[in-house]
């Protein structure tokens, strides 16, 4: 069974428009180590798995391929809908 973890973390990084260098700096690891994780050359520990989960705002299940991540466009749509709902609530409160 091929582990989907390397592809998932690569796709998450790219979907957010981040470079390996930027992510490595943010996570305080070397770019080479991040590259090894993304290529599947090395496996990370549980602490780093949790760090990645927090960094990308996804569950560990998502990182391990047990759950599909929301697309970035879906995240934007949800954020946009929440804003519309909030604005509608403000208008309704003013009317009352």
C-alpha positions as CSV (number, residue, x, y, z in Angstrom):
1,X,0.0,0.0,0.0
2,X,1.4,3.4,-1.0
3,X,1.3,6.0,1.6
4,X,-0.5,9.2,0.3
5,X,1.1,11.4,3.0
6,X,3.9,12.9,0.7
7,X,1.5,13.8,-2.1
8,X,-1.1,15.3,0.4
9,X,1.4,17.6,2.1
10,X,2.8,18.6,-1.3
11,X,-0.7,19.4,-2.6
12,X,-1.6,21.3,0.5
13,X,1.5,23.5,0.2
14,X,1.0,24.1,-3.5
15,X,-2.7,24.8,-3.2
16,X,-1.8,27.6,-0.7
17,X,0.8,29.0,-3.1
18,X,3.6,28.4,-0.6
19,X,7.2,27.4,-1.5
20,X,9.1,24.7,0.3
21,X,11.5,27.3,1.6
22,X,8.6,29.3,3.2
23,X,7.0,26.3,4.8
24,X,10.3,25.0,6.0
25,X,11.1,28.4,7.6
26,X,7.6,28.6,9.2
27,X,8.0,25.1,10.6
28,X,11.6,25.7,11.7
29,X,13.0,22.7,9.7
30,X,15.4,22.6,6.8
31,X,14.0,22.8,3.2
32,X,15.9,19.5,2.5
33,X,14.0,17.7,5.3
34,X,10.6,19.1,4.0
35,X,11.6,17.9,0.5
36,X,12.4,14.4,1.9
37,X,8.9,14.3,3.6
38,X,7.2,15.4,0.3
39,X,9.1,12.8,-1.7
40,X,8.5,10.0,0.8
41,X,12.2,9.6,1.4
42,X,11.8,10.1,5.1
43,X,8.9,9.7,7.5
44,X,8.0,12.3,10.1
45,X,7.3,11.8,13.7
46,X,3.9,12.2,15.4
47,X,4.9,15.7,16.8
48,X,5.6,16.9,13.3
49,X,2.4,15.4,12.0
50,X,0.5,17.5,14.6
51,X,2.5,20.5,13.7
52,X,1.6,20.1,10.0
53,X,-2.1,19.6,11.0
54,X,-2.1,22.9,12.8
55,X,-0.1,24.7,10.2
56,X,-2.4,23.7,7.3
57,X,-5.6,23.7,9.4
58,X,-6.5,20.2,8.5
59,X,-7.0,17.0,10.5
60,X,-4.4,14.4,11.0
61,X,-6.9,12.1,9.2
62,X,-6.7,14.3,6.2
63,X,-2.8,14.3,6.3
64,X,-2.9,10.5,6.4
65,X,-5.4,10.2,3.5
66,X,-8.3,9.0,5.6
67,X,-10.4,12.0,4.9
68,X,-10.3,14.3,1.9
69,X,-9.3,17.9,2.5
70,X,-11.6,20.7,1.5
71,X,-10.4,22.4,-1.5
72,X,-9.2,26.0,-1.1
73,X,-12.1,27.2,-3.2
74,X,-14.5,25.5,-0.9
75,X,-12.9,27.1,2.1
76,X,-13.3,30.5,0.4
77,X,-16.9,29.8,-0.4
78,X,-17.6,28.8,3.2
79,X,-15.9,32.0,4.5
80,X,-17.9,34.1,2.0
81,X,-21.2,32.5,3.1
82,X,-20.4,33.0,6.7
83,X,-19.8,36.7,6.0
84,X,-23.1,37.0,4.1
85,X,-24.9,35.3,7.0
86,X,-23.3,37.7,9.5
87,X,-24.2,40.7,7.4
88,X,-27.8,39.4,7.1
89,X,-28.0,38.9,10.8
90,X,-26.8,42.5,11.4
91,X,-29.5,43.9,9.0
92,X,-32.2,41.8,10.7
93,X,-31.1,43.0,14.1
94,X,-31.3,46.7,13.0
95,X,-34.8,46.1,11.7
96,X,-36.0,44.6,15.0
